[in-house]
Amino acid sequence: MAQFNILQPEAIYPFDARCVAKRFRHAAIFGALDALNPGETMHFMNDHDPLPLLEQMRQRYGETVEIKYVSREPELIAINFTRR
């Protein structure tokens, strides 16, 4: 019997920004956020705290994307972005 991957409403998708060329990062991140359905989460990883990006996100998405830090270690920042 064939099995299908059906998206769960609370699916979590990893996004490692460290693997994306710096000049493309913001565009790639916004594209990924735009693709999230309500209830889905992007688990974002980066090598620095993306404060300018977070401000751009707040302006662009307002309350429709929840921002929650998972880790604030040196060289590894992890943030969950959840679409509401």
C-alpha angles and dihedrals in degrees: 000000000000118000122211128203103234115191113246117220089241098045118155120213122193119228116183106192090187087075094054122083109255094240091057100040102096093044091049092047094049090047091053092047091049089054094055118105121217110286094024122117133210111209100212123199126188141159094239139030105272098214096154089049091050091053090050089050092051090052094046102039105020110185095346092088121051115212117207125171114224097176135010099181121145108273092007123073116172122188131174114219110195123190113225 
